């Protein structure tokens, strides 16, 4: 599997296939991250559009980045924040509520299925209740970013990332186990 | 470590924030306890694949791809970048200056014909 840096070079050399492969890799994580900021589909699509075009328009900056993945999330986050500022919204970054999921196919029997469904509902409710900065931290973490990369994206020290991770986990744990 | 103690720690375990000792205890428990392992795997799945899994529309994907193709074509069609014209001018000027210096050096340096000869020849034509 080619590295994201190699794909960027293909893209900057004019190979649209480089874009296709980068898009395939980052569409999901970036779009979910954007939706934490902008629940509206159209807004999120616009931000995603600009984020990918930034790869082309700011190719040299992307090349110089220590981690291209972190750079892409950072650009995306800035676009989200700029959009918020432009619209002067005072809403919280997280306002979307995940729908209660169906029963997972991996759960073998009705008792465990019910137990799992309850746990899942509690988990999603807890995730939806996370405040903005913890919600985006969660999204970055489940997108596979390291602590250093998250610190780079959020423009905070690594120590702050660790501290927020602890806070996030504590919040989730409290929310989930209060409901169960 | 009992299941009641382990289960609340599973989120921290998943996100890698447990200290070495409790992490080791959770790992050891998960190896022995099928129920907690199942709970952990379900939790991991739910954390990484949330139910509100969303995606951009096909129209948005097409719009973006068209924009990228357009940008790439525009970059190909663009004859020169902004810095290329001044750079070409600077190189040209430098080359002209070097040429002048070389000619001057040849005309006045060692081995060059003495000016007086040329001058006297021109003063006394045959």
Interface residues (C-beta under 8 A of the other chain):
Chain A: X14 X16 X19 X20 X23 X27 X28 X31 X32 X35 X41 X44 X45 X48 X49 X52 X53 X56 X57 X96 X97 X98 X99 X100 X101 X104 X106 X107 X112 X116 X119 X120 X123 X124 X127 X141 X142 X162 X165 X166 X168 X169 X172 X173 X176 X177
Chain B: X8 X11 X12 X15 X17 X38 X39 X41 X42 X43 X45 X46 X47 X48 X50 X51 X52 X53 X54 X55 X56 X57 X60 X61 X63 X64 X65 X67 X68 X69 X71 X72 X75 X76
